[in-house]
Amino acid sequence: MPSKIYFAPHVKTLPGKPDIVFRRKKVAVFIDSDFWHGHPERFRAPASNVDYWQAKIARNRARDLAVTAELTQKGWTVLRLWEWDILHSFDAELARILSAIGRGEAVPSSTQVY
């Protein structure tokens, strides 16, 4: 019988409030939307109020980098998954998580570029 995997959703006590946290393994998973986190290829800014949206997405990206750095400094492994990738490549994204918590084969990380 396989052992259980313990996780907590939306942990408010960690920086950035990760979507999924594996406390025993110190792995924090963020699921970033292409729109709000400005995917480098799939983000499409609204045609109106362009300056607002450019600044808003830039702030979100900067916060993502700061949160990732803070958690990493505290000894956490941080995974940032794109929502679109989960919807279209679920098995690959799940494999990344399982690898990070030591429950699967090592899987190369997709690069989160800002």
C-alpha contacts under 8 A as a table, 3 or more apart, distances in Angstrom:
res1	aa1	res2	aa2	distance
6	Y	22	F	6.42
6	Y	23	R	7.98
6	Y	24	R	7.91
7	F	20	I	6.63
7	F	21	V	5.43
7	F	22	F	4.60
7	F	23	R	6.81
8	A	11	V	6.60
8	A	20	I	5.77
8	A	21	V	5.14
8	A	22	F	6.57
8	A	23	R	7.72
9	P	18	P	7.48
9	P	19	D	5.44
9	P	20	I	4.56
9	P	21	V	6.26
10	H	17	K	5.65
10	H	18	P	5.46
10	H	19	D	4.48
10	H	20	I	6.00
10	H	21	V	7.54
11	V	14	L	6.09
11	V	17	K	5.14
11	V	18	P	5.86
11	V	19	D	7.00
11	V	20	I	7.35
11	V	21	V	6.86
12	K	15	P	7.52
12	K	16	G	7.76
12	K	17	K	4.75
12	K	18	P	7.62
13	T	17	K	6.88
14	L	17	K	5.48
14	L	18	P	7.07
15	P	18	P	7.50
15	P	67	V	5.98
15	P	70	E	7.48
15	P	71	L	6.99
16	G	64	D	7.67
16	G	67	V	5.76
18	P	21	V	6.43
18	P	28	A	5.85
18	P	29	V	5.73
18	P	30	F	5.20
19	D	28	A	7.62
19	D	29	V	5.85
19	D	30	F	5.14
19	D	31	I	6.44
20	I	28	A	6.06
20	I	29	V	5.02
20	I	30	F	6.77
21	V	26	K	7.45
21	V	27	V	5.90
21	V	28	A	4.63
21	V	29	V	6.15
22	F	25	K	5.53
22	F	26	K	5.79
22	F	27	V	5.11
22	F	28	A	6.43
22	F	101	I	7.54
23	R	26	K	4.81
23	R	27	V	6.55
25	K	101	I	5.84
26	K	75	G	7.26
26	K	76	W	4.92
26	K	77	T	6.23
27	V	76	W	5.61
27	V	77	T	4.69
27	V	78	V	5.90
27	V	79	L	7.50
27	V	100	A	7.04
27	V	101	I	6.79
28	A	76	W	6.85
28	A	77	T	6.22
28	A	78	V	4.94
28	A	79	L	6.24
29	V	78	V	5.96
29	V	79	L	4.76
29	V	80	R	5.93
29	V	81	L	7.36
29	V	97	I	7.92
30	F	78	V	7.71
30	F	79	L	6.21
30	F	80	R	4.82
30	F	81	L	6.13
31	I	80	R	5.99
31	I	81	L	4.88
31	I	82	W	5.71
31	I	83	E	5.78
32	D	36	W	7.36
32	D	37	H	5.94
32	D	80	R	6.73
32	D	81	L	5.99
32	D	82	W	4.89
32	D	83	E	5.64
33	S	36	W	5.56
33	S	37	H	5.75
33	S	38	G	7.61
33	S	39	H	7.67
33	S	82	W	5.86
33	S	83	E	5.01
33	S	84	W	7.24
34	D	37	H	5.65
34	D	38	G	5.33
34	D	39	H	4.64
34	D	42	R	6.20
34	D	43	F	5.48
34	D	82	W	6.57
34	D	83	E	6.76
34	D	84	W	7.03
35	F	38	G	5.15
35	F	39	H	6.75
35	F	42	R	7.85
35	F	43	F	5.28
35	F	44	R	6.93
35	F	45	A	7.74
36	W	57	I	6.30
36	W	60	N	7.15
37	H	57	I	6.15
37	H	60	N	5.92
37	H	61	R	5.91
38	G	42	R	7.70
38	G	43	F	5.15
38	G	57	I	5.93
38	G	58	A	7.96
38	G	61	R	7.20
39	H	42	R	5.35
39	H	43	F	4.96
39	H	82	W	7.93
39	H	114	Y	7.91
40	P	43	F	6.31
40	P	113	V	6.87
40	P	114	Y	6.85
45	A	50	V	7.23
45	A	53	W	6.79
45	A	54	Q	7.67
46	P	49	N	7.33
46	P	50	V	6.69
46	P	53	W	7.36
47	A	50	V	6.27
49	N	52	Y	5.55
49	N	53	W	6.57
50	V	53	W	5.25
50	V	54	Q	6.11
51	D	54	Q	5.23
51	D	55	A	6.21
52	Y	55	A	5.32
52	Y	56	K	6.03
53	W	56	K	4.92
53	W	57	I	6.03
54	Q	57	I	5.44
54	Q	58	A	6.09
55	A	58	A	5.05
55	A	59	R	6.16
56	K	59	R	5.22
56	K	60	N	6.33
57	I	60	N	4.97
57	I	61	R	6.16
58	A	61	R	5.14
58	A	62	A	6.15
59	R	62	A	5.07
59	R	63	R	6.08
60	N	63	R	5.10
60	N	64	D	6.15
61	R	64	D	5.02
61	R	65	L	6.33
61	R	114	Y	6.64
62	A	65	L	5.20
62	A	66	A	6.22
63	R	66	A	5.02
63	R	67	V	6.01
64	D	67	V	5.23
64	D	68	T	6.08
65	L	68	T	5.15
65	L	69	A	6.11
66	A	69	A	5.11
66	A	70	E	6.12
67	V	70	E	5.09
67	V	71	L	6.14
68	T	71	L	5.33
68	T	72	T	6.01
68	T	78	V	6.33
69	A	72	T	5.10
69	A	73	Q	6.03
70	E	73	Q	5.13
70	E	74	K	6.37
71	L	74	K	5.03
71	L	75	G	6.53
71	L	76	W	5.31
71	L	77	T	7.47
71	L	78	V	7.13
72	T	75	G	5.13
72	T	76	W	4.85
72	T	77	T	6.07
72	T	78	V	6.77
73	Q	76	W	7.25
77	T	100	A	7.51
79	L	97	I	7.58
80	R	112	Q	7.11
81	L	85	D	7.08
81	L	86	I	7.17
81	L	93	E	7.24
82	W	85	D	5.25
82	W	86	I	6.51
83	E	86	I	5.21
83	E	87	L	6.37
84	W	87	L	5.10
84	W	88	H	6.11
85	D	88	H	5.10
85	D	89	S	5.22
85	D	90	F	6.86
85	D	93	E	7.18
86	I	89	S	5.32
86	I	90	F	4.53
86	I	93	E	5.99
87	L	90	F	5.89
89	S	92	A	5.50
89	S	93	E	6.37
90	F	93	E	5.19
90	F	94	L	6.00
91	D	94	L	5.09
91	D	95	A	6.06
92	A	95	A	5.02
92	A	96	R	6.42
93	E	96	R	5.07
93	E	97	I	6.55
94	L	97	I	5.11
94	L	98	L	6.17
95	A	98	L	5.04
95	A	99	S	5.95
95	A	104	G	6.63
95	A	105	E	7.49
95	A	107	V	6.77
96	R	99	S	5.13
96	R	100	A	6.20
96	R	106	A	7.64
96	R	107	V	5.61
96	R	108	P	7.53
96	R	109	S	6.96
97	I	100	A	5.09
97	I	101	I	6.40
98	L	101	I	5.27
98	L	102	G	6.13
98	L	103	R	4.82
98	L	104	G	5.06
98	L	105	E	7.77
99	S	102	G	5.05
99	S	103	R	5.58
99	S	104	G	4.55
99	S	105	E	5.56
99	S	106	A	5.21
99	S	107	V	6.26
100	A	103	R	7.53
100	A	106	A	7.83
101	I	104	G	7.93
102	G	105	E	7.97
